[in-house]
């Protein structure tokens, strides 16, 4: 999902002490001191958490973290599945509760439970992924429509309101075939419109109001901030980023009484990874306070580590839904087909 212009530049001495014992462990395995991580575009961008986490991880362990941009989250999974028989990376970072089962079914993941995961991770997140030993949560947030309050349009109060003709060409979505926020919106809509006809009718009515289905979050949110449309699918935490770095207070996450769908993002070790020991150390580090402290002001999601203090902008601009809705992942393939073929 994301995020903004913040470069994490330091790491506390305790991390070096904590991970120092692992350095010699990796050396004993005679592995190269590196790990390759497949991830999505915004995570590895200059304003995302990737560069800061890579720097901190190398300082703590002596192991170089090589992030590879695979596009958006759905594209990320597709690449890992395509390379299943010739693994090119060690870790996949950016799967979520909507793509987890597909990854498990494809049998691309190695079993590994990071050190202290059971005591560090926010309660309930792991259950969203359907596995405890192959995927580990690192952040989460709810999807929401972000509204430019400078618009002369009324605020929609529900997903149904988005189909009102007054919003013609005023809504930016992301393609669910390539984007996890795009897939998240589909899941959200399916959770609200459980009847297939009602769900199909929703998309048919919504279609004229869509300015575009962008290929990924970065492109779609960029169109929104450039003023192309006053409504975009993103996260409840997104306006906090605009407030913190751009001093913009006119973007608002709209909270619908009917409920919101939550995304839990996760990472895992790829089966037959060439640098397995280094991958394990990276997974340990990913949920540590050192790594998790970089997320609120770069990833703009809630850290999975429950001990992380949030910056003030979250209290001011990150709205909290009162209800969370869900849908079975098995329903998503057909839901996506209906969404993209709506006329």
Secondary structure, 3 states (H helix, E strand, C coil): CCCCCCCCCCCCHHHHHHHHHHHHHHHHCCCCCEEEEEECHHHHCCCCCHHHHHHHHHHHHCCEEEEEECCCHHHHHHHHHHCCCCCCCCEEEEEECCCHHHHHHCCCEECCCCCCHHHHECCCCHHHHCCCCCCEEEEEEEEEEEEECCCCCCCCCCCHHHHCHHHCCCEEEECCCCCHHHHHHHHHHHHHCCCHHHHHHHHHHHHCCEEEEECCHHHHHHHHHCCCCCEEEEECCHHHHHHHHHCCCCEEEECCCCCEEEEEEEEEEECCCCCHHHHHHHHHHHCCHHHHCCCCCCCCCEECECCCCCCHHHHHHCCCCCCEECCCHHHHHHHHHHHHHCC
